Amino acid sequence: MPLYSNAAGTIPLISALIEKGMAAGTALALMMSITALSLPEMIILRKVMKPKLLATFIAILAVSITLTGYIFNLII
């Protein structure tokens, strides 16, 4: 899980990585994971979700983001 940032804060980072040669799908997956799987987000969700549900949420989100990145790389 990468560092914490908001969606608007990741745009310059992703833009620089794409300019340096990172694949678009990989950059998209990184951008989604920064905002969705950050530690502060998990701390907030821990207060409203049971641990088993939170683990399921993290697993589904991680797999979905990874698959999205792979599929986007295949398309582009």
URWOBEL-V724386 format. One record per residue. RES is the residue in one letter. NEAR is the number of other C-alpha atoms within 12 Angstrom. Layout:
# URWOBEL-V724386
res->{RES,RES}
near->{NEAR,NEAR}
This chain:
# URWOBEL-V724386
res->{M,P,L,Y,S,N,A,A,G,T,I,P,L,I,S,A,L,I,E,K,G,M,A,A,G,T,A,L,A,L,M,M,S,I,T,A,L,S,L,P,E,M,I,I,L,R,K,V,M,K,P,K,L,L,A,T,F,I,A,I,L,A,V,S,I,T,L,T,G,Y,I,F,N,L,I,I}
near->{23,20,20,22,24,21,19,15,16,25,20,16,22,26,20,15,20,19,13,12,13,19,24,26,26,26,31,31,32,36,35,34,33,31,28,31,33,25,19,19,25,24,15,15,21,18,13,13,17,15,15,13,16,21,17,14,21,25,18,17,23,25,18,20,28,23,20,24,26,21,18,19,18,13,11,12}
